[in-house]
């Protein structure tokens, strides 16, 4: 998304100076977060973050919270889909999870991007809801996971839509459900018979798990309302462009967009939800959570995560890349 926004800014001449994208990969995204945290008052630096905004502090104990930043805009939410190999007999989540439970603990392999982050959160949530127990296999990115699922090296994944779309289109993988409260709104056929909107929600199929990943933008602390409004207006223009519509439909994003107090409130609630999810996880899975709870943020310092840098060309979230936008000379 960072490079898409950069491209739209350049294409439509939306700023006086170029926007430069810099990846900050270190420390499960902590390097990027701490960089922006230390840039208080710098209105020429913004960060595009995923749900590692919440997960990294709990996984690592790094002294960081979203409260160290200034919320600007939620651009979208990324979906997660339960995928299986199309050669298997499983047509519904119940079919698959019944087989997982019948096989016994840790016999079936769930692949996910990294460890102690979003994919593992979803996996642990499935286990908690159903009693199924997976062996969780971490990979560097969603593209690799899709290849592993096609090759039957894993039994399932919870990949984002864009990360498995080519394999789905080729008839190699099968979506069982999407972890959202409503079906995706996209009606154009992806395969011969199905659109994204034809995939049922996990809840309607009896699996009471819901999870989406943030695609949000923040600034450092200490910036003015005028400076925040500059980016809010800029991003609003981008969301109104036909290219944005095409981009979000290709990725099958949930197109929820928030700014101002509504965005700040959503972030606070989501931080608490992530903390609660991590607190319910097996002991030792998220060792940073105790330190986070003592950090003075009311225990809501987020949860586990490795930064996931989206590479729009192939949909791969990557293994350790935090998209960071540094815009020079934007405000005069």
Secondary structure, 3 states (H helix, E strand, C coil): CHHHHHHHHHHCCCCCCCEEEEECCHHHHHHHHHHHHCCCCCCCEEEEECCHHHHHHHHHCCCCCHHHEEEEEEEEEECCEEEEECCCCCCCHHHHHHHHHHHCCCCEEEEEECCCCHHHHHHHHHHHHHCCCEEEEEECCHHHHHHHHHCCCCCEECCCHHHHHHHHHCCCEEEEEECCCCCCCCCCECCCCCEHHHCCECCCCCCCCCCCEEEEEEEECCCCHHHHHHHHHHHHHHHCCHHHHHHHHHHCCECCCEEHHHHHHHHHHHHHHHHHHHHHCCCCCCCCHHHHHCCCCCCCCCCCCCCCCCECCCCECCCCCCEEEEECCCCC
